[in-house]
Amino acid sequence: MTHAPSTAAPRRRLPILAALPLVAILALGGLFLARLGAGDASRLPSALIGQAAPKLQLPGLDGGVGLTGADVRRGHVTLVNIFASWCQPCHIEHEFLLNLAGDADLKAKGVEILGVAQKDSADNIRRFLGAAGDPYAKVGLDGDGRAGIDWGVYGVPETFIVNGDGIIAYKFVGPMDAESLEKTVKPEILKAMR
């Protein structure tokens, strides 16, 4: 007498096995979201930290020379702020750049803020700075985004702190706020002065 093979056991395993890929995808997605939420965007890595600042050769708002490599001055700390008039986080950050530009102690130490207008027009930048105030010593137009690529920009706004030797000392990704200005940016400026 032959017995028919039992199909009860494989049927029970089939739903469990079919669910494994879904469980794995959900676990990986959860891990990704946890790392994304726990991370500080201002800490995105940059291969340029500790390297010479890339050269700048950008037209200005008036069509003449805007920024050159000489503007990232030797002997003084320079902040290079990548921004755009169309960037809403840049509008939020702007008041903190004005505060930084007006800091008498930093001014006395020769700290300058240079602006690189990313994929924007001179007219839009003039309107933006005319309405909101101008924290920049100079502004260059990066119409095609090439300078942003050279500087390793992920998106706007981003701010680079360049030490007196022309070396990128720090990169801040995203809009500054009062807390990040006091707890991160200013201390990094002071470290870059040493």
Rosetta constraint file for C-alpha pairs under 8 A:
AtomPair CA 7 CA 11 HARMONIC 6.35 0.50
AtomPair CA 8 CA 12 HARMONIC 6.57 0.50
AtomPair CA 9 CA 13 HARMONIC 6.56 0.50
AtomPair CA 10 CA 14 HARMONIC 6.10 0.50
AtomPair CA 11 CA 15 HARMONIC 7.32 0.50
AtomPair CA 12 CA 16 HARMONIC 7.27 0.50
AtomPair CA 13 CA 17 HARMONIC 6.07 0.50
AtomPair CA 14 CA 18 HARMONIC 5.98 0.50
AtomPair CA 15 CA 19 HARMONIC 6.15 0.50
AtomPair CA 16 CA 20 HARMONIC 6.54 0.50
AtomPair CA 17 CA 21 HARMONIC 7.97 0.50
AtomPair CA 18 CA 22 HARMONIC 7.80 0.50
AtomPair CA 19 CA 23 HARMONIC 6.19 0.50
AtomPair CA 20 CA 24 HARMONIC 6.11 0.50
AtomPair CA 21 CA 25 HARMONIC 6.13 0.50
AtomPair CA 22 CA 26 HARMONIC 6.12 0.50
AtomPair CA 23 CA 27 HARMONIC 6.07 0.50
AtomPair CA 24 CA 28 HARMONIC 6.18 0.50
AtomPair CA 25 CA 29 HARMONIC 6.02 0.50
AtomPair CA 26 CA 30 HARMONIC 6.01 0.50
AtomPair CA 27 CA 31 HARMONIC 6.16 0.50
AtomPair CA 28 CA 32 HARMONIC 6.10 0.50
AtomPair CA 29 CA 33 HARMONIC 6.16 0.50
AtomPair CA 30 CA 34 HARMONIC 6.03 0.50
AtomPair CA 31 CA 35 HARMONIC 6.18 0.50
AtomPair CA 32 CA 36 HARMONIC 6.06 0.50
AtomPair CA 33 CA 37 HARMONIC 5.94 0.50
AtomPair CA 34 CA 38 HARMONIC 5.92 0.50
AtomPair CA 35 CA 39 HARMONIC 5.88 0.50
AtomPair CA 39 CA 43 HARMONIC 7.78 0.50
AtomPair CA 40 CA 44 HARMONIC 7.50 0.50
AtomPair CA 41 CA 173 HARMONIC 6.05 0.50
AtomPair CA 41 CA 174 HARMONIC 6.83 0.50
AtomPair CA 42 CA 171 HARMONIC 7.44 0.50
AtomPair CA 42 CA 172 HARMONIC 4.91 0.50
AtomPair CA 42 CA 173 HARMONIC 4.13 0.50
AtomPair CA 42 CA 174 HARMONIC 6.15 0.50
AtomPair CA 43 CA 171 HARMONIC 7.80 0.50
AtomPair CA 43 CA 172 HARMONIC 7.02 0.50
AtomPair CA 43 CA 173 HARMONIC 7.01 0.50
AtomPair CA 44 CA 173 HARMONIC 6.97 0.50
AtomPair CA 46 CA 152 HARMONIC 7.01 0.50
AtomPair CA 46 CA 171 HARMONIC 7.30 0.50
AtomPair CA 47 CA 51 HARMONIC 7.90 0.50
AtomPair CA 47 CA 152 HARMONIC 7.91 0.50
AtomPair CA 48 CA 52 HARMONIC 7.43 0.50
AtomPair CA 48 CA 53 HARMONIC 7.47 0.50
AtomPair CA 48 CA 151 HARMONIC 7.47 0.50
AtomPair CA 48 CA 152 HARMONIC 7.55 0.50
AtomPair CA 48 CA 168 HARMONIC 6.48 0.50
AtomPair CA 49 CA 167 HARMONIC 7.60 0.50
AtomPair CA 49 CA 168 HARMONIC 5.14 0.50
AtomPair CA 49 CA 169 HARMONIC 5.63 0.50
AtomPair CA 49 CA 170 HARMONIC 6.16 0.50
AtomPair CA 49 CA 171 HARMONIC 7.38 0.50
AtomPair CA 50 CA 167 HARMONIC 5.82 0.50
AtomPair CA 50 CA 168 HARMONIC 5.49 0.50
AtomPair CA 50 CA 169 HARMONIC 5.86 0.50
AtomPair CA 51 CA 167 HARMONIC 5.32 0.50
AtomPair CA 51 CA 168 HARMONIC 5.81 0.50
AtomPair CA 52 CA 166 HARMONIC 5.68 0.50
AtomPair CA 52 CA 167 HARMONIC 4.32 0.50
AtomPair CA 52 CA 168 HARMONIC 6.17 0.50
AtomPair CA 53 CA 72 HARMONIC 7.85 0.50
AtomPair CA 53 CA 151 HARMONIC 7.64 0.50
AtomPair CA 53 CA 162 HARMONIC 7.06 0.50
AtomPair CA 53 CA 166 HARMONIC 5.87 0.50
AtomPair CA 53 CA 167 HARMONIC 5.53 0.50
AtomPair CA 53 CA 168 HARMONIC 5.63 0.50
AtomPair CA 54 CA 69 HARMONIC 7.72 0.50
AtomPair CA 54 CA 150 HARMONIC 6.45 0.50
AtomPair CA 54 CA 151 HARMONIC 6.30 0.50
AtomPair CA 55 CA 68 HARMONIC 6.88 0.50
AtomPair CA 55 CA 69 HARMONIC 4.68 0.50
AtomPair CA 56 CA 67 HARMONIC 5.99 0.50
AtomPair CA 56 CA 68 HARMONIC 4.62 0.50
AtomPair CA 56 CA 69 HARMONIC 4.80 0.50
AtomPair CA 56 CA 147 HARMONIC 6.90 0.50
AtomPair CA 57 CA 65 HARMONIC 7.81 0.50
AtomPair CA 57 CA 66 HARMONIC 7.51 0.50
AtomPair CA 57 CA 67 HARMONIC 5.65 0.50
AtomPair CA 57 CA 68 HARMONIC 4.50 0.50
AtomPair CA 57 CA 69 HARMONIC 6.66 0.50
AtomPair CA 58 CA 65 HARMONIC 6.55 0.50
AtomPair CA 58 CA 66 HARMONIC 5.36 0.50
AtomPair CA 58 CA 67 HARMONIC 5.09 0.50
AtomPair CA 58 CA 68 HARMONIC 6.50 0.50
AtomPair CA 58 CA 140 HARMONIC 5.00 0.50
AtomPair CA 58 CA 141 HARMONIC 5.72 0.50
AtomPair CA 58 CA 142 HARMONIC 6.39 0.50
AtomPair CA 59 CA 63 HARMONIC 5.78 0.50
AtomPair CA 59 CA 64 HARMONIC 5.63 0.50
AtomPair CA 59 CA 65 HARMONIC 4.69 0.50
AtomPair CA 59 CA 66 HARMONIC 4.40 0.50
AtomPair CA 59 CA 67 HARMONIC 6.69 0.50
AtomPair CA 59 CA 140 HARMONIC 5.43 0.50
AtomPair CA 59 CA 141 HARMONIC 5.57 0.50
AtomPair CA 59 CA 142 HARMONIC 7.85 0.50
AtomPair CA 60 CA 64 HARMONIC 5.32 0.50
AtomPair CA 60 CA 65 HARMONIC 5.15 0.50
AtomPair CA 60 CA 66 HARMONIC 3.39 0.50
AtomPair CA 60 CA 67 HARMONIC 6.91 0.50
AtomPair CA 60 CA 122 HARMONIC 7.84 0.50
AtomPair CA 60 CA 138 HARMONIC 7.96 0.50
AtomPair CA 60 CA 139 HARMONIC 6.05 0.50
AtomPair CA 60 CA 140 HARMONIC 4.76 0.50
AtomPair CA 60 CA 141 HARMONIC 5.96 0.50
AtomPair CA 61 CA 66 HARMONIC 6.95 0.50
AtomPair CA 61 CA 122 HARMONIC 4.92 0.50
AtomPair CA 61 CA 123 HARMONIC 7.77 0.50
AtomPair CA 61 CA 125 HARMONIC 7.71 0.50
AtomPair CA 61 CA 126 HARMONIC 7.27 0.50
AtomPair CA 61 CA 139 HARMONIC 6.99 0.50
AtomPair CA 61 CA 140 HARMONIC 6.91 0.50
AtomPair CA 61 CA 141 HARMONIC 6.94 0.50
AtomPair CA 62 CA 122 HARMONIC 7.44 0.50
AtomPair CA 65 CA 140 HARMONIC 7.88 0.50
AtomPair CA 66 CA 138 HARMONIC 6.62 0.50
AtomPair CA 66 CA 139 HARMONIC 5.79 0.50
AtomPair CA 66 CA 140 HARMONIC 4.47 0.50
AtomPair CA 66 CA 141 HARMONIC 7.23 0.50
AtomPair CA 67 CA 71 HARMONIC 6.17 0.50
AtomPair CA 67 CA 138 HARMONIC 6.79 0.50
AtomPair CA 67 CA 139 HARMONIC 6.52 0.50
AtomPair CA 67 CA 140 HARMONIC 5.09 0.50
AtomPair CA 68 CA 72 HARMONIC 7.63 0.50
AtomPair CA 69 CA 73 HARMONIC 7.99 0.50
AtomPair CA 70 CA 74 HARMONIC 7.98 0.50
AtomPair CA 72 CA 78 HARMONIC 6.10 0.50
AtomPair CA 72 CA 162 HARMONIC 7.38 0.50
AtomPair CA 72 CA 166 HARMONIC 6.52 0.50
AtomPair CA 73 CA 77 HARMONIC 7.35 0.50
AtomPair CA 73 CA 78 HARMONIC 6.87 0.50
AtomPair CA 73 CA 164 HARMONIC 6.72 0.50
AtomPair CA 73 CA 166 HARMONIC 6.77 0.50
AtomPair CA 74 CA 163 HARMONIC 7.81 0.50
AtomPair CA 74 CA 164 HARMONIC 4.75 0.50
AtomPair CA 74 CA 165 HARMONIC 5.29 0.50
AtomPair CA 74 CA 166 HARMONIC 5.76 0.50
AtomPair CA 75 CA 163 HARMONIC 7.62 0.50
AtomPair CA 75 CA 164 HARMONIC 3.92 0.50
AtomPair CA 75 CA 165 HARMONIC 6.16 0.50
AtomPair CA 76 CA 109 HARMONIC 7.55 0.50
AtomPair CA 76 CA 110 HARMONIC 5.74 0.50
AtomPair CA 76 CA 111 HARMONIC 6.14 0.50
AtomPair CA 76 CA 163 HARMONIC 6.56 0.50
AtomPair CA 76 CA 164 HARMONIC 4.35 0.50
AtomPair CA 76 CA 165 HARMONIC 7.91 0.50
AtomPair CA 76 CA 193 HARMONIC 7.53 0.50
AtomPair CA 77 CA 110 HARMONIC 6.97 0.50
AtomPair CA 77 CA 111 HARMONIC 5.08 0.50
AtomPair CA 77 CA 112 HARMONIC 6.89 0.50
AtomPair CA 77 CA 161 HARMONIC 7.01 0.50
AtomPair CA 77 CA 162 HARMONIC 5.65 0.50
AtomPair CA 77 CA 163 HARMONIC 4.63 0.50
AtomPair CA 77 CA 164 HARMONIC 5.09 0.50
AtomPair CA 77 CA 189 HARMONIC 7.13 0.50
AtomPair CA 77 CA 192 HARMONIC 6.74 0.50
AtomPair CA 77 CA 193 HARMONIC 6.40 0.50
AtomPair CA 78 CA 111 HARMONIC 5.58 0.50
AtomPair CA 78 CA 112 HARMONIC 4.98 0.50
AtomPair CA 78 CA 113 HARMONIC 5.91 0.50
AtomPair CA 78 CA 114 HARMONIC 7.21 0.50
AtomPair CA 78 CA 161 HARMONIC 5.96 0.50
AtomPair CA 78 CA 162 HARMONIC 5.16 0.50
AtomPair CA 78 CA 163 HARMONIC 6.63 0.50
AtomPair CA 78 CA 164 HARMONIC 7.68 0.50
AtomPair CA 79 CA 111 HARMONIC 7.53 0.50
AtomPair CA 79 CA 112 HARMONIC 6.17 0.50
AtomPair CA 79 CA 113 HARMONIC 4.66 0.50
AtomPair CA 79 CA 114 HARMONIC 6.04 0.50
AtomPair CA 79 CA 159 HARMONIC 6.50 0.50
AtomPair CA 79 CA 160 HARMONIC 5.51 0.50
AtomPair CA 79 CA 161 HARMONIC 4.66 0.50
AtomPair CA 79 CA 162 HARMONIC 6.16 0.50
AtomPair CA 80 CA 113 HARMONIC 5.97 0.50
AtomPair CA 80 CA 114 HARMONIC 4.85 0.50
AtomPair CA 80 CA 115 HARMONIC 5.92 0.50
AtomPair CA 80 CA 116 HARMONIC 7.09 0.50
AtomPair CA 80 CA 159 HARMONIC 5.54 0.50
AtomPair CA 80 CA 160 HARMONIC 5.05 0.50
AtomPair CA 80 CA 161 HARMONIC 6.56 0.50
AtomPair CA 80 CA 162 HARMONIC 7.58 0.50
AtomPair CA 81 CA 113 HARMONIC 6.98 0.50
AtomPair CA 81 CA 114 HARMONIC 6.08 0.50
AtomPair CA 81 CA 115 HARMONIC 4.94 0.50
AtomPair CA 81 CA 116 HARMONIC 6.09 0.50
AtomPair CA 81 CA 157 HARMONIC 7.02 0.50
AtomPair CA 81 CA 158 HARMONIC 5.87 0.50
AtomPair CA 81 CA 159 HARMONIC 4.31 0.50
AtomPair CA 81 CA 160 HARMONIC 6.44 0.50
AtomPair CA 82 CA 115 HARMONIC 6.02 0.50
AtomPair CA 82 CA 116 HARMONIC 4.74 0.50
AtomPair CA 82 CA 117 HARMONIC 6.11 0.50
AtomPair CA 82 CA 118 HARMONIC 6.40 0.50
AtomPair CA 82 CA 148 HARMONIC 7.60 0.50
AtomPair CA 82 CA 156 HARMONIC 6.00 0.50
AtomPair CA 82 CA 157 HARMONIC 5.41 0.50
AtomPair CA 82 CA 158 HARMONIC 5.21 0.50
AtomPair CA 82 CA 159 HARMONIC 6.14 0.50
AtomPair CA 83 CA 87 HARMONIC 7.13 0.50
AtomPair CA 83 CA 90 HARMONIC 6.01 0.50
AtomPair CA 83 CA 115 HARMONIC 7.00 0.50
AtomPair CA 83 CA 116 HARMONIC 6.20 0.50
AtomPair CA 83 CA 117 HARMONIC 5.21 0.50
AtomPair CA 83 CA 118 HARMONIC 5.81 0.50
AtomPair CA 83 CA 156 HARMONIC 5.30 0.50
AtomPair CA 83 CA 157 HARMONIC 4.87 0.50
AtomPair CA 83 CA 158 HARMONIC 7.07 0.50
AtomPair CA 84 CA 90 HARMONIC 6.66 0.50
AtomPair CA 84 CA 117 HARMONIC 5.17 0.50
AtomPair CA 84 CA 118 HARMONIC 5.40 0.50
AtomPair CA 84 CA 119 HARMONIC 7.16 0.50
AtomPair CA 84 CA 120 HARMONIC 6.14 0.50
AtomPair CA 84 CA 125 HARMONIC 7.33 0.50
AtomPair CA 84 CA 156 HARMONIC 7.01 0.50
AtomPair CA 84 CA 157 HARMONIC 7.61 0.50
AtomPair CA 85 CA 90 HARMONIC 7.28 0.50
AtomPair CA 85 CA 91 HARMONIC 7.47 0.50
AtomPair CA 85 CA 117 HARMONIC 7.84 0.50
AtomPair CA 85 CA 120 HARMONIC 6.99 0.50
AtomPair CA 85 CA 124 HARMONIC 6.28 0.50
AtomPair CA 85 CA 125 HARMONIC 5.81 0.50
AtomPair CA 85 CA 128 HARMONIC 5.96 0.50
AtomPair CA 86 CA 120 HARMONIC 7.69 0.50
AtomPair CA 87 CA 91 HARMONIC 6.76 0.50
AtomPair CA 87 CA 156 HARMONIC 6.94 0.50
AtomPair CA 87 CA 157 HARMONIC 7.71 0.50
AtomPair CA 88 CA 92 HARMONIC 6.61 0.50
AtomPair CA 89 CA 93 HARMONIC 6.17 0.50
AtomPair CA 89 CA 156 HARMONIC 7.84 0.50
AtomPair CA 89 CA 157 HARMONIC 6.94 0.50
AtomPair CA 89 CA 174 HARMONIC 7.49 0.50
AtomPair CA 89 CA 175 HARMONIC 5.68 0.50
AtomPair CA 90 CA 94 HARMONIC 5.96 0.50
AtomPair CA 90 CA 156 HARMONIC 7.11 0.50
AtomPair CA 90 CA 157 HARMONIC 5.68 0.50
AtomPair CA 90 CA 175 HARMONIC 6.25 0.50
AtomPair CA 91 CA 95 HARMONIC 7.80 0.50
AtomPair CA 92 CA 175 HARMONIC 6.97 0.50
AtomPair CA 92 CA 177 HARMONIC 7.91 0.50
AtomPair CA 93 CA 97 HARMONIC 6.55 0.50
AtomPair CA 93 CA 175 HARMONIC 4.99 0.50
AtomPair CA 93 CA 176 HARMONIC 5.17 0.50
AtomPair CA 93 CA 177 HARMONIC 6.23 0.50
AtomPair CA 94 CA 98 HARMONIC 6.30 0.50
AtomPair CA 94 CA 132 HARMONIC 7.54 0.50
AtomPair CA 95 CA 99 HARMONIC 6.30 0.50
AtomPair CA 95 CA 132 HARMONIC 7.96 0.50
AtomPair CA 96 CA 100 HARMONIC 6.14 0.50
AtomPair CA 96 CA 176 HARMONIC 6.66 0.50
AtomPair CA 96 CA 177 HARMONIC 6.35 0.50
AtomPair CA 96 CA 178 HARMONIC 6.71 0.50
AtomPair CA 96 CA 181 HARMONIC 7.21 0.50
AtomPair CA 97 CA 101 HARMONIC 6.05 0.50
AtomPair CA 97 CA 135 HARMONIC 6.05 0.50
AtomPair CA 97 CA 176 HARMONIC 7.99 0.50
AtomPair CA 98 CA 102 HARMONIC 6.11 0.50
AtomPair CA 98 CA 133 HARMONIC 7.28 0.50
AtomPair CA 98 CA 134 HARMONIC 7.08 0.50
AtomPair CA 98 CA 135 HARMONIC 4.89 0.50
AtomPair CA 99 CA 103 HARMONIC 6.26 0.50
AtomPair CA 100 CA 106 HARMONIC 7.89 0.50
AtomPair CA 100 CA 135 HARMONIC 7.93 0.50
AtomPair CA 101 CA 106 HARMONIC 7.93 0.50
AtomPair CA 101 CA 107 HARMONIC 7.30 0.50
AtomPair CA 101 CA 112 HARMONIC 7.32 0.50
AtomPair CA 101 CA 113 HARMONIC 6.88 0.50
AtomPair CA 101 CA 135 HARMONIC 5.36 0.50
AtomPair CA 101 CA 136 HARMONIC 7.45 0.50
AtomPair CA 102 CA 107 HARMONIC 7.37 0.50
AtomPair CA 102 CA 135 HARMONIC 7.87 0.50
AtomPair CA 103 CA 107 HARMONIC 6.19 0.50
AtomPair CA 104 CA 108 HARMONIC 6.04 0.50
AtomPair CA 105 CA 109 HARMONIC 6.48 0.50
AtomPair CA 106 CA 110 HARMONIC 6.46 0.50
AtomPair CA 106 CA 111 HARMONIC 5.47 0.50
AtomPair CA 107 CA 111 HARMONIC 5.43 0.50
AtomPair CA 107 CA 112 HARMONIC 7.25 0.50
AtomPair CA 112 CA 136 HARMONIC 7.44 0.50
AtomPair CA 112 CA 137 HARMONIC 6.28 0.50
AtomPair CA 113 CA 135 HARMONIC 6.87 0.50
AtomPair CA 113 CA 136 HARMONIC 5.07 0.50
AtomPair CA 113 CA 137 HARMONIC 5.82 0.50
AtomPair CA 113 CA 138 HARMONIC 7.62 0.50
AtomPair CA 114 CA 136 HARMONIC 5.16 0.50
AtomPair CA 114 CA 137 HARMONIC 5.67 0.50
AtomPair CA 114 CA 138 HARMONIC 5.26 0.50
AtomPair CA 114 CA 139 HARMONIC 5.96 0.50
AtomPair CA 115 CA 136 HARMONIC 5.81 0.50
AtomPair CA 115 CA 137 HARMONIC 7.83 0.50
AtomPair CA 115 CA 138 HARMONIC 6.25 0.50
AtomPair CA 115 CA 139 HARMONIC 4.48 0.50
AtomPair CA 115 CA 140 HARMONIC 6.31 0.50
AtomPair CA 116 CA 139 HARMONIC 5.73 0.50
AtomPair CA 116 CA 140 HARMONIC 4.99 0.50
AtomPair CA 116 CA 141 HARMONIC 5.94 0.50
AtomPair CA 116 CA 142 HARMONIC 6.35 0.50
AtomPair CA 117 CA 125 HARMONIC 7.36 0.50
AtomPair CA 117 CA 139 HARMONIC 6.97 0.50
AtomPair CA 117 CA 140 HARMONIC 6.13 0.50
AtomPair CA 117 CA 141 HARMONIC 4.90 0.50
AtomPair CA 117 CA 142 HARMONIC 5.64 0.50
AtomPair CA 117 CA 143 HARMONIC 7.56 0.50
AtomPair CA 118 CA 141 HARMONIC 6.63 0.50
AtomPair CA 118 CA 142 HARMONIC 4.98 0.50
AtomPair CA 118 CA 143 HARMONIC 6.16 0.50
AtomPair CA 118 CA 144 HARMONIC 7.79 0.50
AtomPair CA 118 CA 145 HARMONIC 5.92 0.50
AtomPair CA 118 CA 148 HARMONIC 7.12 0.50
AtomPair CA 118 CA 156 HARMONIC 7.63 0.50
AtomPair CA 119 CA 141 HARMONIC 7.54 0.50
AtomPair CA 119 CA 142 HARMONIC 5.74 0.50
AtomPair CA 119 CA 143 HARMONIC 4.23 0.50
AtomPair CA 119 CA 144 HARMONIC 5.79 0.50
AtomPair CA 119 CA 145 HARMONIC 5.71 0.50
AtomPair CA 120 CA 124 HARMONIC 6.92 0.50
AtomPair CA 120 CA 125 HARMONIC 7.12 0.50
AtomPair CA 120 CA 141 HARMONIC 7.07 0.50
AtomPair CA 120 CA 142 HARMONIC 7.29 0.50
AtomPair CA 120 CA 143 HARMONIC 5.76 0.50
AtomPair CA 121 CA 125 HARMONIC 6.30 0.50
AtomPair CA 121 CA 141 HARMONIC 7.39 0.50
AtomPair CA 121 CA 143 HARMONIC 7.10 0.50
AtomPair CA 122 CA 126 HARMONIC 6.04 0.50
AtomPair CA 122 CA 141 HARMONIC 7.16 0.50
AtomPair CA 123 CA 127 HARMONIC 6.22 0.50
AtomPair CA 124 CA 128 HARMONIC 6.11 0.50
AtomPair CA 125 CA 129 HARMONIC 6.04 0.50
AtomPair CA 126 CA 130 HARMONIC 5.75 0.50
AtomPair CA 127 CA 131 HARMONIC 6.09 0.50
AtomPair CA 128 CA 132 HARMONIC 5.98 0.50
AtomPair CA 128 CA 133 HARMONIC 7.85 0.50
AtomPair CA 129 CA 133 HARMONIC 4.93 0.50
AtomPair CA 129 CA 134 HARMONIC 5.06 0.50
AtomPair CA 130 CA 134 HARMONIC 7.07 0.50
AtomPair CA 142 CA 146 HARMONIC 6.72 0.50
AtomPair CA 142 CA 147 HARMONIC 6.18 0.50
AtomPair CA 142 CA 148 HARMONIC 7.39 0.50
AtomPair CA 145 CA 149 HARMONIC 6.42 0.50
AtomPair CA 146 CA 150 HARMONIC 6.29 0.50
AtomPair CA 147 CA 151 HARMONIC 6.13 0.50
AtomPair CA 148 CA 152 HARMONIC 6.14 0.50
AtomPair CA 148 CA 153 HARMONIC 5.11 0.50
AtomPair CA 149 CA 153 HARMONIC 5.89 0.50
AtomPair CA 153 CA 158 HARMONIC 6.98 0.50
AtomPair CA 154 CA 158 HARMONIC 7.95 0.50
AtomPair CA 154 CA 173 HARMONIC 7.97 0.50
AtomPair CA 155 CA 174 HARMONIC 7.88 0.50
AtomPair CA 156 CA 173 HARMONIC 7.89 0.50
AtomPair CA 156 CA 174 HARMONIC 6.70 0.50
AtomPair CA 157 CA 173 HARMONIC 6.66 0.50
AtomPair CA 157 CA 174 HARMONIC 5.15 0.50
AtomPair CA 157 CA 175 HARMONIC 5.77 0.50
AtomPair CA 158 CA 171 HARMONIC 7.20 0.50
AtomPair CA 158 CA 172 HARMONIC 5.71 0.50
AtomPair CA 158 CA 173 HARMONIC 4.58 0.50
AtomPair CA 158 CA 174 HARMONIC 5.54 0.50
AtomPair CA 158 CA 175 HARMONIC 7.21 0.50
AtomPair CA 159 CA 171 HARMONIC 5.79 0.50
AtomPair CA 159 CA 172 HARMONIC 5.07 0.50
AtomPair CA 159 CA 173 HARMONIC 6.53 0.50
AtomPair CA 160 CA 168 HARMONIC 6.70 0.50
AtomPair CA 160 CA 169 HARMONIC 7.57 0.50
AtomPair CA 160 CA 170 HARMONIC 5.79 0.50
AtomPair CA 160 CA 171 HARMONIC 4.51 0.50
AtomPair CA 160 CA 172 HARMONIC 6.30 0.50
AtomPair CA 161 CA 168 HARMONIC 5.88 0.50
AtomPair CA 161 CA 169 HARMONIC 5.56 0.50
AtomPair CA 161 CA 170 HARMONIC 5.09 0.50
AtomPair CA 161 CA 171 HARMONIC 6.32 0.50
AtomPair CA 161 CA 188 HARMONIC 7.58 0.50
AtomPair CA 161 CA 189 HARMONIC 6.63 0.50
AtomPair CA 161 CA 192 HARMONIC 7.44 0.50
AtomPair CA 162 CA 166 HARMONIC 5.72 0.50
AtomPair CA 162 CA 167 HARMONIC 5.36 0.50
AtomPair CA 162 CA 168 HARMONIC 4.34 0.50
AtomPair CA 162 CA 169 HARMONIC 5.47 0.50
AtomPair CA 162 CA 170 HARMONIC 7.22 0.50
AtomPair CA 162 CA 192 HARMONIC 7.23 0.50
AtomPair CA 163 CA 167 HARMONIC 5.45 0.50
AtomPair CA 163 CA 168 HARMONIC 6.34 0.50
AtomPair CA 163 CA 169 HARMONIC 6.07 0.50
AtomPair CA 163 CA 192 HARMONIC 4.99 0.50
AtomPair CA 163 CA 193 HARMONIC 6.38 0.50
AtomPair CA 164 CA 192 HARMONIC 7.54 0.50
AtomPair CA 164 CA 193 HARMONIC 6.95 0.50
AtomPair CA 169 CA 188 HARMONIC 7.86 0.50
AtomPair CA 169 CA 192 HARMONIC 6.18 0.50
AtomPair CA 170 CA 188 HARMONIC 6.87 0.50
AtomPair CA 172 CA 185 HARMONIC 7.59 0.50
AtomPair CA 176 CA 180 HARMONIC 5.73 0.50
AtomPair CA 176 CA 181 HARMONIC 6.02 0.50
AtomPair CA 177 CA 181 HARMONIC 5.94 0.50
AtomPair CA 178 CA 182 HARMONIC 6.31 0.50
AtomPair CA 179 CA 183 HARMONIC 5.81 0.50
AtomPair CA 179 CA 184 HARMONIC 7.80 0.50
AtomPair CA 180 CA 184 HARMONIC 5.04 0.50
AtomPair CA 180 CA 185 HARMONIC 6.24 0.50
AtomPair CA 181 CA 185 HARMONIC 4.81 0.50
AtomPair CA 181 CA 186 HARMONIC 5.92 0.50
AtomPair CA 182 CA 186 HARMONIC 5.63 0.50
AtomPair CA 182 CA 187 HARMONIC 7.26 0.50
AtomPair CA 183 CA 187 HARMONIC 6.57 0.50
AtomPair CA 184 CA 188 HARMONIC 6.11 0.50
AtomPair CA 185 CA 189 HARMONIC 6.19 0.50
AtomPair CA 186 CA 190 HARMONIC 6.28 0.50
AtomPair CA 187 CA 191 HARMONIC 6.18 0.50
AtomPair CA 188 CA 192 HARMONIC 6.12 0.50
AtomPair CA 189 CA 193 HARMONIC 6.48 0.50
AtomPair CA 190 CA 194 HARMONIC 7.07 0.50
